[in-house]
Amino acid sequence: MKESKRTILFLVLGSFFIANAIIAEFIGVKIFSLESTFGFNPANISIGTYHLSFNLTAGVILWPLVFVMTDIINEYFGQKAVKLYSYIAAALISYSFLAVYFAMNVKGADFWNTKTLSNGTLDMNLAYNNIFGQGLWIIIGSLAAFLIGQILDVKVFHAVRNITGEKHLWLRATVSTLVSQLVDSFVVLFIAFYIGKLNTPDQWPISQVLAIALVNYIYKFIVAWLMVPLLYFIHQIIDKYLGKQLAYQMINEAALS
């Protein structure tokens, strides 16, 4: 019974982790205004010569849940489990983009290609390709940032645990997320818009990469703290499901691993 509960928990947490990671990649093609969504004026943050607001990818809606799942899996199953699911997620994201690439290149049916709207016509094939057709360097940057961030997250998580012991889950979860996302915020933009656009008019200067990465990180910093109650709520549900004895045993085994 103990092994059954352990296995079920492992599969549920991992499935939710992978599903959110894949969905976040695909919904991330939409850029939304955080301020407008909540009815605020643009932040207009001055960083050097740039005046930036919180214009974020829609993927940030789900990435915080990925961070929470990372810490929960780390807490109960250890570093190897997080790395395993991170590699599986990266492989499945790559597979998903490959599947989308082939879907974009099949010929649309005549009755589907054009949709008549009240204000004109819509080229469905063009719209489909524009929505799903992320640039190669954006995909590479996103995957690289994801893997680097995940590996760094598990290392920092256990480093903090070694210092504080089994207490202060909020501290190791928050610190690990903040450190990993600081790197993640820079890596994805650096690869996608600096290396990927190297020697072209569209290449971002390093100052712009740093400025936009900083604004993105401010959002992630705030969300990381807001996620703490959810982290403890999930922790309590899992402890209740496993039973205190098994939960305590798994947490200690994860720490030793």
ABEGO torsion letter per residue (X at the ends): XAAAAAAAAAAAAAAAAAAAAAAAAAAAABBBBAAAAAGBBBAGBBBEABBBBBBBBAAAAAAAAAAAAAAAAAAAAEAAAAAAAAAAAAAAAAAAAAAAAAAAABBBBAAAABBBBAAEBBBAAAAAAAAABBBAAAAAAAAAAAAAAAAAAAAAAAAAAAAAEABGAAAAAAAAAAAAAAAAAAAAAAAAAAAAABGBAABBBAAAAAAAAAAAAAAAAAAAAAAAAAAAAAAAAAAAAAEAAAAAAAAAAAAAX
